[in-house]
Amino acid sequence: MKSQIFSLEYPFELKVSPHVDMVEQKVTHWIDDYTCVPESLRKRYKKSNFGKFTASFYPFADSELLIIMSRWILAAFAFDDLYGAYPLDELKKQCQKVIDIFKGNSSHADENEIFKQFTLVYNGLLPMVTPEWMERFTDDHQFWFDGMFEETLYSYKETTIYPTLEQYVSIREKVSGGRTLCDFLEICSDFIMPEEVVSHPTIQRIRQLITYMLSWFNDIHSVPWELERNEATNLVLVIKNERDCSFEEAYEEAIKIHNNDLAEFIRIRQHLPDFGIYNEAVERYVHNGELFLKGQELWYFGGTERYSTEN
């Protein structure tokens, strides 16, 4: 199936931030402080190229913002790895701590490196955004966590239970964290969207399609890794279970779903509605969304070992 996986390509401009080496060095340094996760994970993180993730997904971000977003990316991956398999009640407690941080409560900052880094992200973002943006960003974290709560019904069990495809699409939109990543695109675009723009059905659909494609791209690339971890929330695995088909057929259907979303994104992008005085800013935002999607190719096919099943 390798050739089919590599057929996931985006017809957009490919760029990488000139700050990529700097931010990768910083991420590597931060990883040493993540003593709250096992040493084996820290070693994997150093091969994951999370700095390249940020520099590829957000190539037009300035160095200050790249550092902030890289802090968030590393903390988010570590949070999911450390707490994702926790019992639901305990998971909810840990998630609430992150929500508290983004509501301005720094009392959890000293508990471990994950909460410390989320606090640094919050403090770094404050001068760059509006209170309304921060409230939305916080709500989008809760949306992510709601997906983690639902995921506990299926993953990390002795006997894997798969959701239906319809259930999975709903869960995956949440657990991907895609909404928070789309929030960062606003800062990169120098356009903190007013309510009348961000709530517009076209913008909402663009954000949703970016989230879907981010999710499907990841799922198609990470099947062996998620099988190894007894995770049930993967598009390919859900399709295979629901249709009782071969892996090849499940991959083909997953790629088809991804490509249908890409085709819709392109259609919308080519026929954006009139946003009046915000037309130019919306154009920047959508263009940065294209760069974001294209950046996946650089990270997944450019050296990350995040989803390698080799020790």
C-alpha positions as CSV (number, residue, x, y, z in Angstrom):
1,M,0.0,0.0,0.0
2,K,3.0,2.3,0.2
3,S,2.5,3.7,-3.3
4,Q,-1.1,4.6,-2.5
5,I,-0.1,6.3,0.7
6,F,2.4,8.4,-1.2
7,S,-0.3,9.3,-3.7
8,L,-1.8,11.7,-1.1
9,E,-0.5,14.9,-2.5
10,Y,-1.9,18.5,-2.5
11,P,-1.8,20.7,-5.6
12,F,-0.6,23.7,-3.5
13,E,2.6,25.7,-3.0
14,L,5.3,24.0,-0.9
15,K,7.2,26.1,1.6
16,V,9.1,25.7,4.8
17,S,10.0,28.4,7.3
18,P,13.6,29.7,7.2
19,H,13.5,29.3,11.0
20,V,13.1,25.5,10.8
21,D,16.6,24.6,12.1
22,M,16.3,27.0,15.0
23,V,13.0,25.8,16.1
24,E,14.0,22.1,15.8
25,Q,16.9,22.8,18.1
26,K,14.7,24.4,20.6
27,V,12.2,21.5,20.6
28,T,15.0,19.0,21.0
29,H,16.2,20.9,24.1
30,W,12.6,21.1,25.5
31,I,12.2,17.3,25.2
32,D,14.9,16.7,27.8
33,D,12.7,18.4,30.3
34,Y,9.7,16.2,29.7
35,T,10.6,13.8,32.5
36,C,6.9,13.2,33.0
37,V,6.8,10.9,30.0
38,P,8.9,7.6,29.7
39,E,12.4,7.9,28.3
40,S,11.4,5.7,25.4
41,L,8.9,8.4,24.4
42,R,11.4,11.2,24.7
43,K,13.7,9.3,22.4
44,R,10.9,8.9,19.9
45,Y,10.1,12.6,20.2
46,K,13.7,13.5,19.2
47,K,13.1,11.5,16.0
48,S,9.7,13.0,15.4
49,N,10.9,16.4,14.1
50,F,8.1,18.4,15.8
51,G,10.0,21.6,15.0
52,K,9.8,20.7,11.3
53,F,6.1,20.0,11.8
54,T,5.5,23.6,12.9
55,A,7.9,25.1,10.3
56,S,6.3,23.1,7.5
57,F,2.6,23.6,8.5
58,Y,3.1,27.3,9.2
59,P,5.9,28.5,6.9
60,F,5.0,32.2,7.1
61,A,4.9,32.4,10.9
62,D,7.6,34.6,12.4
63,S,10.2,33.1,14.7
64,E,8.4,34.2,17.9
65,L,5.1,32.6,16.9
66,L,6.8,29.5,15.6
67,I,8.4,29.0,19.0
68,I,5.0,29.4,20.7
69,M,3.3,27.0,18.4
70,S,6.1,24.5,18.7
71,R,5.7,24.5,22.4
72,W,2.0,23.8,21.9
73,I,2.6,21.0,19.4
74,L,5.1,19.1,21.7
75,A,2.9,19.6,24.7
76,A,-0.2,18.4,22.8
77,F,1.5,15.2,21.6
78,A,2.9,14.5,25.1
79,F,-0.5,15.2,26.7
80,D,-2.2,12.7,24.4
81,D,0.5,10.1,24.8
82,L,0.6,10.4,28.6
83,Y,-3.1,10.8,29.5
84,G,-5.0,9.4,26.5
85,A,-5.2,5.9,28.0
86,Y,-6.2,7.1,31.5
87,P,-9.5,6.1,33.0
88,L,-12.2,8.6,31.9
89,D,-12.6,10.3,35.3
90,E,-8.8,10.9,35.6
91,L,-8.5,12.0,32.0
92,K,-11.2,14.6,32.6
93,K,-9.2,16.0,35.6
94,Q,-6.1,16.4,33.5
95,C,-8.0,18.0,30.6
96,Q,-9.7,20.5,33.0
97,K,-6.2,21.6,34.1
98,V,-5.4,22.6,30.5
99,I,-8.7,24.5,30.2
100,D,-8.0,26.3,33.4
101,I,-4.6,27.4,32.0
102,F,-6.1,28.9,28.9
103,K,-8.6,30.7,31.1
104,G,-5.7,32.4,32.9
105,N,-5.2,30.0,35.9
106,S,-1.5,29.2,36.2
107,S,-1.8,27.1,39.4
108,H,-1.0,23.9,37.5
109,A,2.1,25.2,35.8
110,D,4.5,23.5,38.3
111,E,2.8,20.0,38.2
112,N,4.8,18.8,35.2
113,E,6.5,20.0,32.0
114,I,3.3,19.6,29.9
115,F,1.3,22.0,32.0
116,K,4.3,24.3,32.3
117,Q,4.6,24.5,28.5
118,F,0.8,25.1,28.0
119,T,1.2,28.0,30.5
120,L,4.1,29.4,28.5
121,V,2.0,29.1,25.3
122,Y,-0.9,31.0,27.0
123,N,1.4,33.8,28.2
124,G,3.1,34.0,24.8
125,L,-0.2,34.2,22.9
126,L,-1.9,36.9,25.1
127,P,-0.2,39.9,23.4
128,M,-1.0,38.5,19.9
129,V,-4.7,37.8,20.2
130,T,-8.0,39.2,21.3
131,P,-10.0,38.0,24.4
132,E,-12.6,36.6,22.0
133,W,-9.9,34.6,20.1
134,M,-8.6,33.2,23.4
135,E,-12.1,32.2,24.4
136,R,-12.6,30.4,21.1
137,F,-9.1,28.8,21.4
138,T,-10.1,27.5,24.9
139,D,-13.4,26.2,23.6
140,D,-11.6,24.4,20.8
141,H,-9.4,22.7,23.4
142,Q,-12.6,21.5,25.0
143,F,-13.8,20.2,21.7
144,W,-10.5,18.2,21.4
145,F,-10.9,16.8,24.9
146,D,-14.5,15.8,24.2
147,G,-13.1,13.7,21.4
148,M,-10.6,12.1,23.8
149,F,-13.4,11.3,26.2
150,E,-15.4,9.5,23.4
151,E,-12.2,7.7,22.2
152,T,-11.9,5.9,25.6
153,L,-15.0,3.9,24.7
154,Y,-13.1,2.2,21.9
155,S,-9.3,2.4,22.2
156,Y,-6.8,1.0,24.7
157,K,-8.8,-2.1,25.5
158,E,-7.9,-5.8,25.6
159,T,-10.6,-6.4,22.9
160,T,-10.7,-3.6,20.4
161,I,-14.1,-2.1,19.8
162,Y,-14.6,-0.1,16.6
163,P,-17.1,2.7,16.2
164,T,-19.2,2.9,13.0
165,L,-17.8,5.1,10.2
166,E,-20.4,7.8,11.0
167,Q,-19.5,7.8,14.7
168,Y,-15.8,7.8,13.9
169,V,-16.0,10.9,11.6
170,S,-17.6,12.8,14.5
171,I,-15.0,11.6,17.0
172,R,-12.1,12.2,14.7
173,E,-13.0,15.8,14.0
174,K,-12.7,16.4,17.7
175,V,-9.8,14.3,18.7
176,S,-7.5,15.6,15.9
177,G,-7.2,19.0,17.6
178,G,-7.7,20.4,14.1
179,R,-9.7,23.4,15.3
180,T,-6.9,24.6,17.5
181,L,-4.5,24.3,14.6
182,C,-6.9,26.3,12.4
183,D,-7.0,29.0,15.2
184,F,-3.2,29.3,14.8
185,L,-3.7,30.0,11.1
186,E,-5.4,33.2,12.0
187,I,-2.3,34.6,13.8
188,C,-0.1,33.4,10.9
189,S,-2.3,35.3,8.5
190,D,-2.3,38.5,10.7
191,F,-6.1,38.1,10.8
192,I,-7.9,37.5,14.1
193,M,-11.3,36.9,12.6
194,P,-14.2,38.9,13.9
195,E,-17.3,36.9,14.8
196,E,-19.1,37.6,11.6
197,V,-16.3,36.1,9.6
198,V,-15.3,33.1,11.7
199,S,-18.9,32.0,12.1
200,H,-19.7,32.3,8.3
201,P,-20.7,28.9,6.9
202,T,-17.9,29.0,4.3
203,I,-15.2,29.6,6.9
204,Q,-16.6,27.0,9.2
205,R,-16.6,24.5,6.3
206,I,-13.1,25.4,5.3
207,R,-11.9,24.8,8.9
208,Q,-13.8,21.5,9.0
209,L,-12.3,20.3,5.7
210,I,-8.8,21.2,6.8
211,T,-9.4,19.2,10.0
212,Y,-10.8,16.2,8.1
213,M,-7.9,16.1,5.6
214,L,-5.4,16.5,8.5
215,S,-7.1,13.5,10.2
216,W,-7.3,11.3,7.1
217,F,-3.8,12.0,6.1
218,N,-2.6,11.0,9.5
219,D,-4.8,7.9,9.7
220,I,-3.6,6.6,6.3
221,H,0.0,7.1,7.4
222,S,-0.3,5.6,10.9
223,V,-2.2,2.3,10.6
224,P,0.7,0.0,11.9
225,W,1.4,2.4,14.8
226,E,-2.2,2.4,15.9
227,L,-2.6,-1.3,15.5
228,E,0.4,-1.8,17.8
229,R,-1.2,0.5,20.4
230,N,-4.6,-1.1,20.3
231,E,-6.2,2.1,19.0
232,A,-9.5,1.7,17.3
233,T,-9.9,5.3,16.1
234,N,-8.4,5.2,12.6
235,L,-10.2,5.7,9.4
236,V,-8.6,2.7,7.6
237,L,-9.3,0.4,10.5
238,V,-12.9,1.6,11.0
239,I,-13.6,1.0,7.3
240,K,-12.0,-2.4,7.3
241,N,-14.1,-3.5,10.3
242,E,-17.4,-2.0,9.1
243,R,-17.1,-3.4,5.6
244,D,-15.3,-6.6,6.5
245,C,-12.9,-5.9,3.6
246,S,-9.2,-6.2,2.9
247,F,-6.6,-3.7,4.1
248,E,-6.1,-2.7,0.4
249,E,-9.8,-2.0,-0.1
250,A,-9.9,0.0,3.2
251,Y,-6.9,2.1,2.2
252,E,-8.5,2.8,-1.2
253,E,-11.8,3.9,0.4
254,A,-9.9,6.1,3.0
255,I,-7.9,7.8,0.2
256,K,-11.2,8.3,-1.7
257,I,-12.8,10.0,1.3
258,H,-9.7,12.3,1.7
259,N,-9.6,13.2,-2.0
260,N,-13.4,14.0,-2.0
261,D,-12.7,16.5,0.9
262,L,-9.8,17.9,-1.0
263,A,-11.9,18.4,-4.1
264,E,-14.6,20.2,-2.1
265,F,-12.0,22.4,-0.5
266,I,-10.6,23.4,-3.9
267,R,-14.1,24.2,-5.2
268,I,-14.9,26.4,-2.2
269,R,-11.5,28.1,-2.4
270,Q,-12.1,29.0,-6.1
271,H,-15.5,30.5,-5.3
272,L,-15.1,32.4,-2.0
273,P,-18.1,34.6,-1.1
274,D,-17.7,38.3,-0.7
275,F,-16.4,39.2,2.7
276,G,-16.3,43.0,2.0
277,I,-13.4,44.7,3.7
278,Y,-12.1,41.3,4.9
279,N,-11.7,39.8,1.4
280,E,-7.9,40.2,1.3
281,A,-7.5,38.8,4.9
282,V,-9.7,35.8,4.1
283,E,-7.6,35.2,1.0
284,R,-4.5,35.1,3.2
285,Y,-6.1,32.8,5.7
286,V,-7.2,30.3,3.0
287,H,-3.8,30.4,1.3
288,N,-2.1,29.6,4.6
289,G,-4.6,26.8,4.9
290,E,-3.3,25.4,1.6
291,L,0.3,25.7,2.9
292,F,-0.7,24.0,6.1
293,L,-2.1,21.0,4.1
294,K,0.9,20.9,1.8
295,G,3.2,20.9,4.8
296,Q,2.0,17.5,5.8
297,E,4.0,16.0,2.9
298,L,7.2,17.6,4.3
299,W,6.7,16.2,7.8
300,Y,5.3,12.7,7.1
301,F,7.5,12.0,4.1
302,G,10.5,14.1,5.2
303,G,11.9,12.2,8.1
304,T,9.5,12.0,11.1
305,E,9.6,8.7,13.0
306,R,6.6,9.6,15.1
307,Y,4.6,6.7,13.7
308,S,7.4,4.2,13.1
309,T,6.7,0.8,14.6
310,E,10.5,0.1,14.9
311,N,12.1,0.5,18.2
